[in-house]
Each structure stands twice: as structure tokens, then as C-alpha cells.
């Protein structure tokens, strides 16, 4: 991946994060950001954060998925 593409992705992520209002999702992202690389990040998450992630895995296993294109369109349309 090129440097310019990485920078574009980072800017898109910054814009997306800036628009977030879901406290649980923000908390998960903060947990990931502050995790230590020499420790298992899972152990640093709160029980609520772990529940959210596990629910996501369960939803995926049940086929409750949205195509990435649909997700981004909905996000764009909501803004």
C-alpha cells in the first residue's frame, strides 16, 4: 500500500471517528488505541467491550452482515 493511500485511509478514519456518537464503539476504539503491543489487547478491554466484539462475531456467524459498500453508503447518507 502506498504512502498516499495510507494517508487517504487515515484521513477517512479520522473523519469517521469524528462523527461517532456511539459511546460503546468509541470505548472499544480507545481500548485498541491504548493497548500495549507486548500484552494481549483482549485482556485490556472492559467486559462491555468484549461483549460488543463477541456479539459482532455471533452476528457474523448468523449471517447478519452488510456489504462494506452498503455500510459506507448508509454512513454517508446519514451525515
Secondary structure, 3 states (H helix, E strand, C coil): CCHHHHHHHHHHHHHHHHHCCCHHHHHHHHHHHHCCCCCCHHHHCCHHHHHHHHHHHHHHHCCCCCCHHHHHHHHHHHC
